[in-house]
């Protein structure tokens, strides 16, 4: 919303906190909001379906999860409306302050009580738990977009005249140091602190966020694209030497077609997905959510969608998110400046979590009393939607 209704500001004009007129409600913005509304309503319905058993058995209240999520949804809509009036240039002035706060929060997490063997959540008595890495992802989007968009480009990228004018040494310094090394430096402390938690999936996503912004910005030119292709081809070699780190090896063991070697939550997730068939078991009729499927109220809610609504429901959800992303990308493309465009395009990262329920990305082992049982509720056919 901070980009959707944005008028192109006068670069020489004063920077204000709020704009009285942030811009018109274009058809694209209205369509984007309508798609968002459908996703939120559908999500709340499915959350209640997936969580009422867990809420009753663990919290003594079937409405425990839906009440808090509905409240957060209302707060989110209000914050989104307020931010649509913010001057993006004002927000941009605080990216470094936000980065420092993010580092302090990541350090504070290391002194909190571990949960499931990891210190990822800021747990203060009397307050809701907070997974700091989620805030840091947003901060890294803002900071990387800020650094990438302000990188000076004294010559036309890739042009023979530009390379000749700079000389090979100057061109290499421009590409490697100014366009790549400097924007990547703030990522290093974040990666180190995430490794201490440990939070390997967070590291992968953080690197992917920063890398995608630099790729979209064209930073580094042919060096960046060449490095990306080389990394893809070297990935198998890198993973084959990961045995020295047991934690990572346990995560990678989940990337297998052998059901006996999969992590329990991935296996239960695939049981749920395969049980849904074409049209599903019906809303509210999931069996896996009866404490067989860990984290069915958050990370694995898509598995419950597949079980209750089947392949048809899963496709509808995916199409809604695809439409939402396309509309968001178009809005970002029409933004006032390169910084706003890069921030908008970086929203692709929210798709990464959806892969975890359908097996392509491994999950942290998290057995529960029911799911640790050697038998499963049934031997359902396994298929990935």
N, C-alpha and C positions, 0 to 999 in steps of 0.2 A: 504494500500500500504506500510505502514511502516513495515508490517509484511510479506506481500506476497512474496517479493523478498529477504528476509533477509537470509544471510548466517549465520551459527552458529558462533558467534564471540568467540574469545579467551577470557575467563573470566579474564585472567591475562594481556591481551593486553591493550594498551592505549585506552582511551575513546576519540573519535573524533566526531566533529559535523557532517561531511559528510563522507560517504564511497565512494571511487572511483568506487568500484564494489559491489553493493548491492546484487548481486546474479543473477541467470539465470531467463529467462522468461519461467517458467514451463508451461506445458499444462493446469494445474489447474489454474494458474494465468491468462493465456490468456482467458480461459473459463469464469473466474470470471469477467474479464474486459469486455468481450463481453456481458455478461448478464447485467452488469452495464450500458453499452452503450445503450442496448435495453430499459432498464427502463428509462434512462434519456430522450431518444428521444421520447418514448411513453408519458412520463410525460409532456414534453414540448408541444406536440400536444394537449393533453387533457387540459392542463392549458390554452392554447389559446382558446380552445373551451369553457371552463367554464368561462373565464374571460373577453371576449371581450365586452359583454354587460355591466358588472359591471364597467369595465375600462372606457367605453364611457360615461356612465351615471354619474359616481362619479368623474372621473378624466379628462373627456373630451378627452380621448385617448384610443381607443380600444386596442392598443398595450402596454398600460402602464405596465401591469403585466408580459407579456411575455418578454418584453425587459429586465426588471430587472432580471427576473429569468434566462433568457438565459445568461446574463452577469455573474450572480452568478455561473451558471453551468460551464462556461469557467474558471472562477477563481478557482472553486473547483477542476477541472481536473488539472490545473496547480499546485495548492497547493499539490494535491495528488501525482503528479509526483515528486515534490521537496521532500516531506516527505519520499518517497521511498528510498532516499539516506541518510536520517538521521540515525545516530546510536541511537538505542532505549535506550541504556544505558545513552546517553546524555540527551534525553528527560526525562528519569526517574529521573534525578538529580533535576528537577525543579517542581516536583509534589507538594511539600509543598509551593513553591512560587506561583504556580497556585492556590492552595487552598486559600491562603491569599487574592489574587486578587479577587477570586470568592466571598469571604465573603464581601469584600469591595464593589463589584458591587451590591450584594444583599442588602446591607445597602443603597447604593446610590439610588436604585430603590424605596425605601420607601419614598424618598423625591421628587419623580417625580409626575407629574399630573396623577391622576387615569384615566384609560380607562375602560369603562364598569364596573365601581365600584371597580376595582382592580388595584393595583400598581405592575404590572409584567414587564413592558417595560421600558427600559432606553431610554428616549426621549430627545435627545439633538438637539436644533434647528440647522437646516442645515444638519443633519446627519440622516441616516435611523434609525428607531426604532429597538431596540435590546431586545429580550426576554432573560434576563440573565439566567433564569433557564436552557435554552438549553445548554449554555456553562458550567454551573455548573454540569449538568448531565455527560458531557464528562470528566470534571475534577474529579468527584467522581469515575468514572470508573478507571481512571489512579491511583488515590490515594488509593482506596480500593484494586486494584490489586497489587499495590506496597506493602501495608501493609500486605496483605494476603500472598504474595509470599515470603516475608522475615521473616515471623513468624517462629521461630526455632521449630523444631520437634525433640527433643532429642531421642525419642523412636519411634518405629513403631506404627502407630496409630491403636488402636483397639486390639493390641496383648496382650494376658494375661501377657506375660513377661514384656511388657512396663508398664502396670498398676501396676504390682507387684514391679517393680523397682522404680517407682515414689512414690508408696503409694497412697491411695485414695485421700488424701489431695493435694498431688502434682499433681496427674492426674486431679483433679477438677480445680486446679489453672491454669494448662496448658490449659485446654479446655475452661474454662469460661473467664479467664482474658486475657491470652496471645493470644488466637486464636479468641475470640469473642469480648470481651469488648474493647480492644485496637483498633482494626479496626473499631469498631462502634462509638467510641467517636467523630471523625470528622463529623459524620452525624448529631449529635445533634444540633450544631449551624445552620446548613443548614435548618433543619426541622423547627426550631424556626423562622428563617427569612422568610421562605416560608409561614408559618402560618400567619405571620403579613401582607402578601401581600393582601389577602390570595390566596394561590394556592394549593388547596387540591389534585388535580390530580398530580401536580408536586411532592408533598410529597409522594404519593403512588408510583409513578414511581421511585423516588430517593431511597426509602426504598427497592423497588423490585430490583433495580440495585445492591445495596450493598448486599442485602440478597442473590441474585443469585450468585454473585461472591464468597461469603463465602461458599455457598453450593457447588459450583463447586470445590472450593479449598479443601473441606472437613474440613473446620475449625469448631472446636467444636465437630466433630464426631457425635455420636449418640444423643448428647444433641441438636445439631442444627436441625437434622431431626425430633426429637421428638417435639421440639418447633414449627417447621413449621406445623406439622400435628395438634398439639393442637390449633394453631392459626386458622387453617381452620375450625375446629369444633366449635371454640368459636366466629367465625365471626358473626353469626346470633345474638348471645347474645349481642355482642358489638354494632351492628348496632341498636338493639332495644332500647339502652340507649342513642342514639345520639340526642334525641329530644331537649336537652338543648342547642344545637348549631344550631340556625336557618339556617345558611348558609349551613352546612353539610346536614341538613334535606332536604333543597330545592334540593340539588344535588341528594340525594338518592331517592327523590320522582320520579325522572326520570326513575328509575328501576321498570317499571310497564308495564303490558300488556294493561292497560286502556289508550286508546288514549287521553281521556280528561285530564289525569293527566301528560302526557309526556310534556317535555319542547318543545317549538315550533320548534326549529331547529331539534330536534330528530324526531319529527312528520313529518316535511317537508322532512327530509332525507329519511325516510321510504316511503313516497309518491314517491320520485324519484326512489328509488330502486325497489319498486313494479311496477312502471309504465314501467320499461325497458323490462319486460318479458324475453323471451328467447334470442332474438337477438337485442333488444334495439330499440329506435326510430330513430337511425341514427346519425352519427357524426355531431355535431352542432345543433341538433334538441331538446335539452333539454328545457323543460318548467320551471322547478324549478329554473334554474340558472337566470331566469329573475327577480331577486331580491326577489323571494319567499324563497329561501334557503340561510340562513346566512352563511357567510364564505365559499362560494362555490369555492373560489380560493385557499383555503388551507385545513382547517380541514375536509371539507365535499366534496372535489373533487372526492372522491371515489363514492359518491352518484351520481354525474354527470356521471361518467364512467358507472355505472350500468344502469342509465336511457338511455344513448345514445348507449351503446354497449351491454346492456342486461346481462343475466346470463353468456353467453359465454365470453364476454369481461371481466367480473369480475373474472371469473375462470382463464383466461389467465394472468391477472394482479397478482392474488394470486400465481399462479404457478411460475411466473417469480421471485417474491420475495422469495418463498420457495427455488427455485434453487439458487438464490443469497445467501441466508442464509446458505444453505448446503455447497456451495463452500467456503464461508467465514469461516464456522466452520472447514472444512477440512484444510484450510490454517492455521487457528489459532492452530489447533492440531499439525501441523508440525512446529510450531514456535520454535525459538531458546531456549526460557526459559519459565518458568511458568508465569512470568509477562506478556509476550506477548500473551500467550495462553488465560489467563484470560481476557485481554483487548479485544481480538478478539471475545471470546464467549459472552461477555457482549453486543455485538451489537444487541442481540435479542430485546432490549428495543424499537427499532424503530417500532416494530409491534404493540405496545400498541395503538398508535394513530389511527390505522386502525379500531380498535373496536368501536371508538366513533361514526363513521358514521352509524354503523349497530346496534346500540342500547345497546349492552351489557354493555358499560360504559356510565355513564351519562355525560351530557355537562352542562357548565355554561350557564344559561339563557341569551340570547342575542337577544332580539326582534329587528326587523327592521320595518320601516313603512309598507312595503308590507306584511311581515310575521306576523305582529301583527294583520292583518285583520282577523275577525272572520271566514271568509270563505276561503277555500283553492281553488286552481285552478281547482281541480277536486277531486272526491273521488276515489282515486286509490287503488287497492288491495295492501295490505302490506305484504311483505315477506322479510326475511333477507337472504342475500347471504352469 
